[in-house]
Amino acid sequence: MELRECKRCLLLQSGDEDNYRLVERYIAKIPEKDRTEDETYKQRLSICSDCDNLISGVCMKCGCYVEFRAAFKNKKCPDAKGKKW
């Protein structure tokens, strides 16, 4: 798949399969007790997909891949002005 710049796209949608696979491996290593439930994870990613701070899978507020940050129960949306989750 060809890599293209995509605003408001998650990693896989942007075509960045290599980084997506890397993030998947990191998420798999998160202890179950610390990992977000699947439904909550999907909701968070949906919210992030509509955010102006998302560029090619990266949150411009914190610099994290949103798929990774959203996978942690204890993480919150880093937008201090408008926390979305």
PyMOL Python script that loads the backbone (N, CA, C, O; Angstrom):
from pymol import cmd

cmd.read_pdbstr("""\
ATOM      1  N   MET A   1       0.846  -1.180   0.000  1.00  0.00           N
ATOM      2  CA  MET A   1       0.000   0.000   0.000  1.00  0.00           C
ATOM      3  C   MET A   1       0.890   1.240   0.000  1.00  0.00           C
ATOM      4  O   MET A   1       1.877   1.290   0.734  1.00  0.00           O
ATOM      5  N   GLU A   2       0.565   2.203  -0.783  1.00  0.00           N
ATOM      6  CA  GLU A   2       1.352   3.424  -0.894  1.00  0.00           C
ATOM      7  C   GLU A   2       1.050   4.359   0.277  1.00  0.00           C
ATOM      8  O   GLU A   2      -0.113   4.568   0.623  1.00  0.00           O
ATOM      9  N   LEU A   3       2.096   4.920   0.885  1.00  0.00           N
ATOM     10  CA  LEU A   3       1.951   5.858   1.989  1.00  0.00           C
ATOM     11  C   LEU A   3       1.519   7.211   1.441  1.00  0.00           C
ATOM     12  O   LEU A   3       2.107   7.724   0.489  1.00  0.00           O
ATOM     13  N   ARG A   4       0.508   7.771   2.037  1.00  0.00           N
ATOM     14  CA  ARG A   4       0.047   9.096   1.629  1.00  0.00           C
ATOM     15  C   ARG A   4      -0.252   9.898   2.881  1.00  0.00           C
ATOM     16  O   ARG A   4      -0.643   9.335   3.904  1.00  0.00           O
ATOM     17  N   GLU A   5      -0.072  11.200   2.807  1.00  0.00           N
ATOM     18  CA  GLU A   5      -0.393  12.034   3.955  1.00  0.00           C
ATOM     19  C   GLU A   5      -1.896  12.159   4.051  1.00  0.00           C
ATOM     20  O   GLU A   5      -2.573  12.456   3.066  1.00  0.00           O
ATOM     21  N   CYS A   6      -2.399  11.935   5.215  1.00  0.00           N
ATOM     22  CA  CYS A   6      -3.839  11.944   5.401  1.00  0.00           C
ATOM     23  C   CYS A   6      -4.166  12.604   6.730  1.00  0.00           C
ATOM     24  O   CYS A   6      -3.878  12.045   7.788  1.00  0.00           O
ATOM     25  N   LYS A   7      -4.746  13.749   6.687  1.00  0.00           N
ATOM     26  CA  LYS A   7      -5.186  14.390   7.917  1.00  0.00           C
ATOM     27  C   LYS A   7      -6.415  13.647   8.423  1.00  0.00           C
ATOM     28  O   LYS A   7      -7.246  13.180   7.644  1.00  0.00           O
ATOM     29  N   ARG A   8      -6.509  13.552   9.727  1.00  0.00           N
ATOM     30  CA  ARG A   8      -7.619  12.875  10.385  1.00  0.00           C
ATOM     31  C   ARG A   8      -7.719  11.400  10.011  1.00  0.00           C
ATOM     32  O   ARG A   8      -8.812  10.835   9.972  1.00  0.00           O
ATOM     33  N   CYS A   9      -6.591  10.792   9.740  1.00  0.00           N
ATOM     34  CA  CYS A   9      -6.570   9.357   9.490  1.00  0.00           C
ATOM     35  C   CYS A   9      -5.775   8.663  10.579  1.00  0.00           C
ATOM     36  O   CYS A   9      -4.791   9.196  11.093  1.00  0.00           O
ATOM     37  N   LEU A  10      -6.219   7.476  10.917  1.00  0.00           N
ATOM     38  CA  LEU A  10      -5.442   6.640  11.817  1.00  0.00           C
ATOM     39  C   LEU A  10      -4.321   6.018  11.001  1.00  0.00           C
ATOM     40  O   LEU A  10      -4.304   6.141   9.777  1.00  0.00           O
ATOM     41  N   LEU A  11      -3.384   5.351  11.665  1.00  0.00           N
ATOM     42  CA  LEU A  11      -2.214   4.817  10.974  1.00  0.00           C
ATOM     43  C   LEU A  11      -2.558   3.915   9.798  1.00  0.00           C
ATOM     44  O   LEU A  11      -2.054   4.126   8.695  1.00  0.00           O
ATOM     45  N   LEU A  12      -3.391   2.931  10.009  1.00  0.00           N
ATOM     46  CA  LEU A  12      -3.696   1.988   8.947  1.00  0.00           C
ATOM     47  C   LEU A  12      -4.401   2.681   7.777  1.00  0.00           C
ATOM     48  O   LEU A  12      -4.143   2.371   6.614  1.00  0.00           O
ATOM     49  N   GLN A  13      -5.286   3.615   8.097  1.00  0.00           N
ATOM     50  CA  GLN A  13      -5.996   4.345   7.052  1.00  0.00           C
ATOM     51  C   GLN A  13      -5.049   5.216   6.233  1.00  0.00           C
ATOM     52  O   GLN A  13      -5.281   5.453   5.048  1.00  0.00           O
ATOM     53  N   SER A  14      -3.982   5.690   6.870  1.00  0.00           N
ATOM     54  CA  SER A  14      -3.039   6.558   6.169  1.00  0.00           C
ATOM     55  C   SER A  14      -2.080   5.765   5.286  1.00  0.00           C
ATOM     56  O   SER A  14      -1.316   6.343   4.513  1.00  0.00           O
ATOM     57  N   GLY A  15      -2.122   4.439   5.404  1.00  0.00           N
ATOM     58  CA  GLY A  15      -1.253   3.606   4.593  1.00  0.00           C
ATOM     59  C   GLY A  15       0.077   3.307   5.253  1.00  0.00           C
ATOM     60  O   GLY A  15       0.949   2.692   4.639  1.00  0.00           O
ATOM     61  N   ASP A  16       0.244   3.731   6.493  1.00  0.00           N
ATOM     62  CA  ASP A  16       1.498   3.516   7.220  1.00  0.00           C
ATOM     63  C   ASP A  16       1.458   2.165   7.927  1.00  0.00           C
ATOM     64  O   ASP A  16       1.400   2.097   9.155  1.00  0.00           O
ATOM     65  N   GLU A  17       1.489   1.108   7.153  1.00  0.00           N
ATOM     66  CA  GLU A  17       1.345  -0.245   7.695  1.00  0.00           C
ATOM     67  C   GLU A  17       2.475  -0.635   8.637  1.00  0.00           C
ATOM     68  O   GLU A  17       2.240  -1.325   9.628  1.00  0.00           O
ATOM     69  N   ASP A  18       3.700  -0.203   8.341  1.00  0.00           N
ATOM     70  CA  ASP A  18       4.836  -0.565   9.194  1.00  0.00           C
ATOM     71  C   ASP A  18       4.658  -0.035  10.612  1.00  0.00           C
ATOM     72  O   ASP A  18       4.825  -0.779  11.578  1.00  0.00           O
ATOM     73  N   ASN A  19       4.324   1.235  10.742  1.00  0.00           N
ATOM     74  CA  ASN A  19       4.118   1.803  12.081  1.00  0.00           C
ATOM     75  C   ASN A  19       2.867   1.237  12.735  1.00  0.00           C
ATOM     76  O   ASN A  19       2.829   1.066  13.953  1.00  0.00           O
ATOM     77  N   TYR A  20       1.850   0.944  11.943  1.00  0.00           N
ATOM     78  CA  TYR A  20       0.640   0.334  12.489  1.00  0.00           C
ATOM     79  C   TYR A  20       0.973  -1.016  13.114  1.00  0.00           C
ATOM     80  O   TYR A  20       0.517  -1.311  14.219  1.00  0.00           O
ATOM     81  N   ARG A  21       1.750  -1.829  12.432  1.00  0.00           N
ATOM     82  CA  ARG A  21       2.140  -3.150  12.963  1.00  0.00           C
ATOM     83  C   ARG A  21       2.978  -3.001  14.232  1.00  0.00           C
ATOM     84  O   ARG A  21       2.829  -3.780  15.174  1.00  0.00           O
ATOM     85  N   LEU A  22       3.852  -2.010  14.254  1.00  0.00           N
ATOM     86  CA  LEU A  22       4.663  -1.741  15.439  1.00  0.00           C
ATOM     87  C   LEU A  22       3.767  -1.371  16.621  1.00  0.00           C
ATOM     88  O   LEU A  22       3.944  -1.887  17.724  1.00  0.00           O
ATOM     89  N   VAL A  23       2.816  -0.486  16.389  1.00  0.00           N
ATOM     90  CA  VAL A  23       1.883  -0.085  17.444  1.00  0.00           C
ATOM     91  C   VAL A  23       1.061  -1.284  17.907  1.00  0.00           C
ATOM     92  O   VAL A  23       0.825  -1.447  19.104  1.00  0.00           O
ATOM     93  N   GLU A  24       0.626  -2.116  16.979  1.00  0.00           N
ATOM     94  CA  GLU A  24      -0.110  -3.333  17.359  1.00  0.00           C
ATOM     95  C   GLU A  24       0.702  -4.207  18.304  1.00  0.00           C
ATOM     96  O   GLU A  24       0.170  -4.732  19.282  1.00  0.00           O
ATOM     97  N   ARG A  25       1.989  -4.362  18.014  1.00  0.00           N
ATOM     98  CA  ARG A  25       2.854  -5.183  18.877  1.00  0.00           C
ATOM     99  C   ARG A  25       2.977  -4.567  20.267  1.00  0.00           C
ATOM    100  O   ARG A  25       2.937  -5.281  21.268  1.00  0.00           O
ATOM    101  N   TYR A  26       3.127  -3.240  20.331  1.00  0.00           N
ATOM    102  CA  TYR A  26       3.204  -2.573  21.635  1.00  0.00           C
ATOM    103  C   TYR A  26       1.899  -2.717  22.415  1.00  0.00           C
ATOM    104  O   TYR A  26       1.920  -2.950  23.623  1.00  0.00           O
ATOM    105  N   ILE A  27       0.778  -2.580  21.736  1.00  0.00           N
ATOM    106  CA  ILE A  27      -0.524  -2.720  22.397  1.00  0.00           C
ATOM    107  C   ILE A  27      -0.679  -4.131  22.958  1.00  0.00           C
ATOM    108  O   ILE A  27      -1.192  -4.305  24.063  1.00  0.00           O
ATOM    109  N   ALA A  28      -0.244  -5.128  22.214  1.00  0.00           N
ATOM    110  CA  ALA A  28      -0.348  -6.519  22.663  1.00  0.00           C
ATOM    111  C   ALA A  28       0.448  -6.764  23.944  1.00  0.00           C
ATOM    112  O   ALA A  28       0.155  -7.701  24.688  1.00  0.00           O
ATOM    113  N   LYS A  29       1.442  -5.936  24.202  1.00  0.00           N
ATOM    114  CA  LYS A  29       2.274  -6.091  25.400  1.00  0.00           C
ATOM    115  C   LYS A  29       1.710  -5.366  26.627  1.00  0.00           C
ATOM    116  O   LYS A  29       2.221  -5.525  27.735  1.00  0.00           O
ATOM    117  N   ILE A  30       0.666  -4.578  26.425  1.00  0.00           N
ATOM    118  CA  ILE A  30       0.045  -3.882  27.560  1.00  0.00           C
ATOM    119  C   ILE A  30      -0.665  -4.924  28.413  1.00  0.00           C
ATOM    120  O   ILE A  30      -1.469  -5.697  27.892  1.00  0.00           O
ATOM    121  N   PRO A  31      -0.386  -4.960  29.710  1.00  0.00           N
ATOM    122  CA  PRO A  31      -1.089  -5.921  30.570  1.00  0.00           C
ATOM    123  C   PRO A  31      -2.603  -5.735  30.465  1.00  0.00           C
ATOM    124  O   PRO A  31      -3.094  -4.609  30.386  1.00  0.00           O
ATOM    125  N   GLU A  32      -3.324  -6.831  30.466  1.00  0.00           N
ATOM    126  CA  GLU A  32      -4.783  -6.809  30.312  1.00  0.00           C
ATOM    127  C   GLU A  32      -5.447  -5.846  31.294  1.00  0.00           C
ATOM    128  O   GLU A  32      -6.395  -5.147  30.937  1.00  0.00           O
ATOM    129  N   LYS A  33      -4.954  -5.810  32.519  1.00  0.00           N
ATOM    130  CA  LYS A  33      -5.556  -4.939  33.552  1.00  0.00           C
ATOM    131  C   LYS A  33      -5.396  -3.458  33.230  1.00  0.00           C
ATOM    132  O   LYS A  33      -6.142  -2.627  33.749  1.00  0.00           O
ATOM    133  N   ASP A  34      -4.435  -3.124  32.382  1.00  0.00           N
ATOM    134  CA  ASP A  34      -4.181  -1.729  32.027  1.00  0.00           C
ATOM    135  C   ASP A  34      -4.740  -1.344  30.660  1.00  0.00           C
ATOM    136  O   ASP A  34      -4.670  -0.181  30.263  1.00  0.00           O
ATOM    137  N   ARG A  35      -5.288  -2.310  29.949  1.00  0.00           N
ATOM    138  CA  ARG A  35      -5.741  -2.089  28.577  1.00  0.00           C
ATOM    139  C   ARG A  35      -7.217  -1.691  28.539  1.00  0.00           C
ATOM    140  O   ARG A  35      -8.039  -2.222  29.286  1.00  0.00           O
ATOM    141  N   THR A  36      -7.527  -0.765  27.672  1.00  0.00           N
ATOM    142  CA  THR A  36      -8.899  -0.304  27.459  1.00  0.00           C
ATOM    143  C   THR A  36      -9.740  -1.428  26.862  1.00  0.00           C
ATOM    144  O   THR A  36      -9.256  -2.198  26.033  1.00  0.00           O
ATOM    145  N   GLU A  37     -10.984  -1.520  27.280  1.00  0.00           N
ATOM    146  CA  GLU A  37     -11.904  -2.504  26.706  1.00  0.00           C
ATOM    147  C   GLU A  37     -12.121  -2.182  25.232  1.00  0.00           C
ATOM    148  O   GLU A  37     -12.039  -1.023  24.825  1.00  0.00           O
ATOM    149  N   ASP A  38     -12.397  -3.207  24.438  1.00  0.00           N
ATOM    150  CA  ASP A  38     -12.513  -3.061  22.986  1.00  0.00           C
ATOM    151  C   ASP A  38     -13.508  -1.978  22.564  1.00  0.00           C
ATOM    152  O   ASP A  38     -13.205  -1.163  21.692  1.00  0.00           O
ATOM    153  N   GLU A  39     -14.678  -1.967  23.171  1.00  0.00           N
ATOM    154  CA  GLU A  39     -15.705  -0.990  22.779  1.00  0.00           C
ATOM    155  C   GLU A  39     -15.247   0.436  23.091  1.00  0.00           C
ATOM    156  O   GLU A  39     -15.438   1.339  22.276  1.00  0.00           O
ATOM    157  N   THR A  40     -14.650   0.642  24.250  1.00  0.00           N
ATOM    158  CA  THR A  40     -14.138   1.961  24.621  1.00  0.00           C
ATOM    159  C   THR A  40     -13.016   2.378  23.681  1.00  0.00           C
ATOM    160  O   THR A  40     -12.937   3.536  23.271  1.00  0.00           O
ATOM    161  N   TYR A  41     -12.152   1.431  23.342  1.00  0.00           N
ATOM    162  CA  TYR A  41     -11.050   1.693  22.419  1.00  0.00           C
ATOM    163  C   TYR A  41     -11.588   2.171  21.068  1.00  0.00           C
ATOM    164  O   TYR A  41     -11.100   3.156  20.514  1.00  0.00           O
ATOM    165  N   LYS A  42     -12.574   1.484  20.555  1.00  0.00           N
ATOM    166  CA  LYS A  42     -13.178   1.864  19.269  1.00  0.00           C
ATOM    167  C   LYS A  42     -13.817   3.253  19.345  1.00  0.00           C
ATOM    168  O   LYS A  42     -13.713   4.041  18.406  1.00  0.00           O
ATOM    169  N   GLN A  43     -14.475   3.545  20.463  1.00  0.00           N
ATOM    170  CA  GLN A  43     -15.101   4.856  20.634  1.00  0.00           C
ATOM    171  C   GLN A  43     -14.041   5.954  20.660  1.00  0.00           C
ATOM    172  O   GLN A  43     -14.211   7.005  20.042  1.00  0.00           O
ATOM    173  N   ARG A  44     -12.961   5.708  21.370  1.00  0.00           N
ATOM    174  CA  ARG A  44     -11.881   6.694  21.445  1.00  0.00           C
ATOM    175  C   ARG A  44     -11.303   6.963  20.055  1.00  0.00           C
ATOM    176  O   ARG A  44     -11.099   8.117  19.677  1.00  0.00           O
ATOM    177  N   LEU A  45     -11.043   5.905  19.303  1.00  0.00           N
ATOM    178  CA  LEU A  45     -10.474   6.084  17.967  1.00  0.00           C
ATOM    179  C   LEU A  45     -11.438   6.831  17.054  1.00  0.00           C
ATOM    180  O   LEU A  45     -11.011   7.633  16.224  1.00  0.00           O
ATOM    181  N   SER A  46     -12.714   6.576  17.202  1.00  0.00           N
ATOM    182  CA  SER A  46     -13.713   7.278  16.409  1.00  0.00           C
ATOM    183  C   SER A  46     -13.694   8.772  16.733  1.00  0.00           C
ATOM    184  O   SER A  46     -13.768   9.610  15.834  1.00  0.00           O
ATOM    185  N   ILE A  47     -13.596   9.094  18.004  1.00  0.00           N
ATOM    186  CA  ILE A  47     -13.533  10.495  18.435  1.00  0.00           C
ATOM    187  C   ILE A  47     -12.265  11.152  17.886  1.00  0.00           C
ATOM    188  O   ILE A  47     -12.308  12.268  17.367  1.00  0.00           O
ATOM    189  N   CYS A  48     -11.141  10.451  18.005  1.00  0.00           N
ATOM    190  CA  CYS A  48      -9.872  10.988  17.518  1.00  0.00           C
ATOM    191  C   CYS A  48      -9.909  11.218  16.003  1.00  0.00           C
ATOM    192  O   CYS A  48      -9.316  12.174  15.504  1.00  0.00           O
ATOM    193  N   SER A  49     -10.598  10.352  15.287  1.00  0.00           N
ATOM    194  CA  SER A  49     -10.678  10.478  13.833  1.00  0.00           C
ATOM    195  C   SER A  49     -11.348  11.780  13.399  1.00  0.00           C
ATOM    196  O   SER A  49     -11.114  12.260  12.289  1.00  0.00           O
ATOM    197  N   ASP A  50     -12.173  12.346  14.261  1.00  0.00           N
ATOM    198  CA  ASP A  50     -12.866  13.590  13.947  1.00  0.00           C
ATOM    199  C   ASP A  50     -12.166  14.825  14.515  1.00  0.00           C
ATOM    200  O   ASP A  50     -12.669  15.942  14.395  1.00  0.00           O
ATOM    201  N   CYS A  51     -11.007  14.616  15.130  1.00  0.00           N
ATOM    202  CA  CYS A  51     -10.313  15.709  15.819  1.00  0.00           C
ATOM    203  C   CYS A  51      -9.351  16.432  14.877  1.00  0.00           C
ATOM    204  O   CYS A  51      -8.654  15.796  14.086  1.00  0.00           O
ATOM    205  N   ASP A  52      -9.317  17.747  14.963  1.00  0.00           N
ATOM    206  CA  ASP A  52      -8.405  18.557  14.153  1.00  0.00           C
ATOM    207  C   ASP A  52      -6.939  18.344  14.533  1.00  0.00           C
ATOM    208  O   ASP A  52      -6.042  18.688  13.763  1.00  0.00           O
ATOM    209  N   ASN A  53      -6.694  17.782  15.713  1.00  0.00           N
ATOM    210  CA  ASN A  53      -5.321  17.571  16.173  1.00  0.00           C
ATOM    211  C   ASN A  53      -4.717  16.262  15.670  1.00  0.00           C
ATOM    212  O   ASN A  53      -3.555  15.977  15.959  1.00  0.00           O
ATOM    213  N   LEU A  54      -5.469  15.472  14.934  1.00  0.00           N
ATOM    214  CA  LEU A  54      -4.985  14.204  14.397  1.00  0.00           C
ATOM    215  C   LEU A  54      -4.411  14.415  12.998  1.00  0.00           C
ATOM    216  O   LEU A  54      -5.089  14.920  12.103  1.00  0.00           O
ATOM    217  N   ILE A  55      -3.166  14.022  12.829  1.00  0.00           N
ATOM    218  CA  ILE A  55      -2.544  14.079  11.505  1.00  0.00           C
ATOM    219  C   ILE A  55      -1.776  12.779  11.292  1.00  0.00           C
ATOM    220  O   ILE A  55      -0.811  12.488  11.998  1.00  0.00           O
ATOM    221  N   SER A  56      -2.216  12.015  10.321  1.00  0.00           N
ATOM    222  CA  SER A  56      -1.576  10.753   9.944  1.00  0.00           C
ATOM    223  C   SER A  56      -1.338   9.832  11.129  1.00  0.00           C
ATOM    224  O   SER A  56      -0.262   9.250  11.265  1.00  0.00           O
ATOM    225  N   GLY A  57      -2.340   9.701  11.984  1.00  0.00           N
ATOM    226  CA  GLY A  57      -2.260   8.774  13.107  1.00  0.00           C
ATOM    227  C   GLY A  57      -1.616   9.331  14.351  1.00  0.00           C
ATOM    228  O   GLY A  57      -1.572   8.649  15.375  1.00  0.00           O
ATOM    229  N   VAL A  58      -1.111  10.557  14.295  1.00  0.00           N
ATOM    230  CA  VAL A  58      -0.412  11.162  15.427  1.00  0.00           C
ATOM    231  C   VAL A  58      -1.241  12.301  16.006  1.00  0.00           C
ATOM    232  O   VAL A  58      -1.756  13.145  15.272  1.00  0.00           O
ATOM    233  N   CYS A  59      -1.364  12.315  17.327  1.00  0.00           N
ATOM    234  CA  CYS A  59      -2.025  13.422  18.021  1.00  0.00           C
ATOM    235  C   CYS A  59      -1.025  14.569  18.134  1.00  0.00           C
ATOM    236  O   CYS A  59       0.039  14.410  18.733  1.00  0.00           O
ATOM    237  N   MET A  60      -1.356  15.694  17.575  1.00  0.00           N
ATOM    238  CA  MET A  60      -0.456  16.840  17.612  1.00  0.00           C
ATOM    239  C   MET A  60      -0.397  17.500  18.990  1.00  0.00           C
ATOM    240  O   MET A  60       0.459  18.353  19.222  1.00  0.00           O
ATOM    241  N   LYS A  61      -1.284  17.125  19.900  1.00  0.00           N
ATOM    242  CA  LYS A  61      -1.241  17.663  21.261  1.00  0.00           C
ATOM    243  C   LYS A  61      -0.181  16.975  22.116  1.00  0.00           C
ATOM    244  O   LYS A  61       0.430  17.606  22.978  1.00  0.00           O
ATOM    245  N   CYS A  62       0.039  15.674  21.877  1.00  0.00           N
ATOM    246  CA  CYS A  62       0.983  14.935  22.724  1.00  0.00           C
ATOM    247  C   CYS A  62       2.073  14.217  21.938  1.00  0.00           C
ATOM    248  O   CYS A  62       3.077  13.804  22.519  1.00  0.00           O
ATOM    249  N   GLY A  63       1.896  14.061  20.637  1.00  0.00           N
ATOM    250  CA  GLY A  63       2.892  13.393  19.817  1.00  0.00           C
ATOM    251  C   GLY A  63       2.773  11.876  19.783  1.00  0.00           C
ATOM    252  O   GLY A  63       3.613  11.204  19.184  1.00  0.00           O
ATOM    253  N   CYS A  64       1.747  11.335  20.413  1.00  0.00           N
ATOM    254  CA  CYS A  64       1.551   9.880  20.448  1.00  0.00           C
ATOM    255  C   CYS A  64       0.779   9.409  19.216  1.00  0.00           C
ATOM    256  O   CYS A  64       0.015  10.161  18.612  1.00  0.00           O
ATOM    257  N   TYR A  65       1.001   8.149  18.864  1.00  0.00           N
ATOM    258  CA  TYR A  65       0.087   7.508  17.927  1.00  0.00           C
ATOM    259  C   TYR A  65      -1.217   7.298  18.693  1.00  0.00           C
ATOM    260  O   TYR A  65      -1.205   6.713  19.776  1.00  0.00           O
ATOM    261  N   VAL A  66      -2.322   7.760  18.155  1.00  0.00           N
ATOM    262  CA  VAL A  66      -3.578   7.702  18.901  1.00  0.00           C
ATOM    263  C   VAL A  66      -4.009   6.266  19.189  1.00  0.00           C
ATOM    264  O   VAL A  66      -4.618   6.006  20.227  1.00  0.00           O
ATOM    265  N   GLU A  67      -3.705   5.331  18.290  1.00  0.00           N
ATOM    266  CA  GLU A  67      -4.062   3.940  18.547  1.00  0.00           C
ATOM    267  C   GLU A  67      -3.384   3.424  19.818  1.00  0.00           C
ATOM    268  O   GLU A  67      -3.961   2.624  20.555  1.00  0.00           O
ATOM    269  N   PHE A  68      -2.169   3.880  20.067  1.00  0.00           N
ATOM    270  CA  PHE A  68      -1.431   3.433  21.252  1.00  0.00           C
ATOM    271  C   PHE A  68      -1.970   4.106  22.508  1.00  0.00           C
ATOM    272  O   PHE A  68      -2.256   3.424  23.492  1.00  0.00           O
ATOM    273  N   ARG A  69      -2.114   5.414  22.494  1.00  0.00           N
ATOM    274  CA  ARG A  69      -2.598   6.138  23.671  1.00  0.00           C
ATOM    275  C   ARG A  69      -4.003   5.680  24.069  1.00  0.00           C
ATOM    276  O   ARG A  69      -4.293   5.511  25.254  1.00  0.00           O
ATOM    277  N   ALA A  70      -4.864   5.481  23.086  1.00  0.00           N
ATOM    278  CA  ALA A  70      -6.245   5.085  23.359  1.00  0.00           C
ATOM    279  C   ALA A  70      -6.343   3.689  23.961  1.00  0.00           C
ATOM    280  O   ALA A  70      -7.371   3.339  24.541  1.00  0.00           O
ATOM    281  N   ALA A  71      -5.303   2.898  23.831  1.00  0.00           N
ATOM    282  CA  ALA A  71      -5.321   1.520  24.325  1.00  0.00           C
ATOM    283  C   ALA A  71      -5.129   1.423  25.834  1.00  0.00           C
ATOM    284  O   ALA A  71      -5.362   0.361  26.411  1.00  0.00           O
ATOM    285  N   PHE A  72      -4.712   2.498  26.483  1.00  0.00           N
ATOM    286  CA  PHE A  72      -4.475   2.483  27.931  1.00  0.00           C
ATOM    287  C   PHE A  72      -5.691   3.005  28.689  1.00  0.00           C
ATOM    288  O   PHE A  72      -6.212   4.076  28.377  1.00  0.00           O
ATOM    289  N   LYS A  73      -6.139   2.249  29.680  1.00  0.00           N
ATOM    290  CA  LYS A  73      -7.278   2.664  30.507  1.00  0.00           C
ATOM    291  C   LYS A  73      -7.043   4.008  31.167  1.00  0.00           C
ATOM    292  O   LYS A  73      -7.948   4.840  31.228  1.00  0.00           O
ATOM    293  N   ASN A  74      -5.826   4.228  31.663  1.00  0.00           N
ATOM    294  CA  ASN A  74      -5.561   5.417  32.478  1.00  0.00           C
ATOM    295  C   ASN A  74      -5.199   6.657  31.671  1.00  0.00           C
ATOM    296  O   ASN A  74      -4.986   7.721  32.253  1.00  0.00           O
ATOM    297  N   LYS A  75      -5.125   6.550  30.354  1.00  0.00           N
ATOM    298  CA  LYS A  75      -4.801   7.718  29.530  1.00  0.00           C
ATOM    299  C   LYS A  75      -6.074   8.494  29.197  1.00  0.00           C
ATOM    300  O   LYS A  75      -7.160   7.924  29.088  1.00  0.00           O
ATOM    301  N   LYS A  76      -5.916   9.782  29.041  1.00  0.00           N
ATOM    302  CA  LYS A  76      -7.021  10.668  28.685  1.00  0.00           C
ATOM    303  C   LYS A  76      -6.648  11.440  27.427  1.00  0.00           C
ATOM    304  O   LYS A  76      -5.479  11.491  27.045  1.00  0.00           O
ATOM    305  N   CYS A  77      -7.616  12.020  26.808  1.00  0.00           N
ATOM    306  CA  CYS A  77      -7.375  12.903  25.668  1.00  0.00           C
ATOM    307  C   CYS A  77      -6.452  14.026  26.150  1.00  0.00           C
ATOM    308  O   CYS A  77      -6.727  14.645  27.178  1.00  0.00           O
ATOM    309  N   PRO A  78      -5.360  14.297  25.421  1.00  0.00           N
ATOM    310  CA  PRO A  78      -4.405  15.301  25.888  1.00  0.00           C
ATOM    311  C   PRO A  78      -4.783  16.747  25.588  1.00  0.00           C
ATOM    312  O   PRO A  78      -4.034  17.655  25.946  1.00  0.00           O
ATOM    313  N   ASP A  79      -5.906  16.985  24.953  1.00  0.00           N
ATOM    314  CA  ASP A  79      -6.313  18.349  24.623  1.00  0.00           C
ATOM    315  C   ASP A  79      -6.837  19.037  25.880  1.00  0.00           C
ATOM    316  O   ASP A  79      -7.966  18.790  26.305  1.00  0.00           O
ATOM    317  N   ALA A  80      -6.017  19.895  26.471  1.00  0.00           N
ATOM    318  CA  ALA A  80      -6.370  20.543  27.733  1.00  0.00           C
ATOM    319  C   ALA A  80      -7.633  21.415  27.619  1.00  0.00           C
ATOM    320  O   ALA A  80      -8.371  21.563  28.593  1.00  0.00           O
ATOM    321  N   LYS A  81      -7.878  21.980  26.451  1.00  0.00           N
ATOM    322  CA  LYS A  81      -9.032  22.860  26.271  1.00  0.00           C
ATOM    323  C   LYS A  81     -10.331  22.091  26.039  1.00  0.00           C
ATOM    324  O   LYS A  81     -11.411  22.588  26.356  1.00  0.00           O
ATOM    325  N   GLY A  82     -10.232  20.905  25.497  1.00  0.00           N
ATOM    326  CA  GLY A  82     -11.457  20.174  25.175  1.00  0.00           C
ATOM    327  C   GLY A  82     -11.274  18.672  25.220  1.00  0.00           C
ATOM    328  O   GLY A  82     -11.386  17.994  24.199  1.00  0.00           O
ATOM    329  N   LYS A  83     -10.994  18.154  26.408  1.00  0.00           N
ATOM    330  CA  LYS A  83     -10.820  16.706  26.529  1.00  0.00           C
ATOM    331  C   LYS A  83     -12.049  16.001  25.969  1.00  0.00           C
ATOM    332  O   LYS A  83     -13.180  16.284  26.363  1.00  0.00           O
ATOM    333  N   LYS A  84     -11.806  15.086  25.050  1.00  0.00           N
ATOM    334  CA  LYS A  84     -12.906  14.417  24.376  1.00  0.00           C
ATOM    335  C   LYS A  84     -13.175  13.032  24.932  1.00  0.00           C
ATOM    336  O   LYS A  84     -14.267  12.492  24.754  1.00  0.00           O
ATOM    337  N   TRP A  85     -12.185  12.448  25.606  1.00  0.00           N
ATOM    338  CA  TRP A  85     -12.363  11.157  26.275  1.00  0.00           C
ATOM    339  C   TRP A  85     -11.428  11.038  27.454  1.00  0.00           C
ATOM    340  O   TRP A  85     -11.431  10.018  28.144  1.00  0.00           O
TER     341      TRP A  85
END
""", "prot")
cmd.dss("prot")
cmd.show_as("cartoon", "prot")
cmd.util.cbc("prot")
cmd.orient("prot")
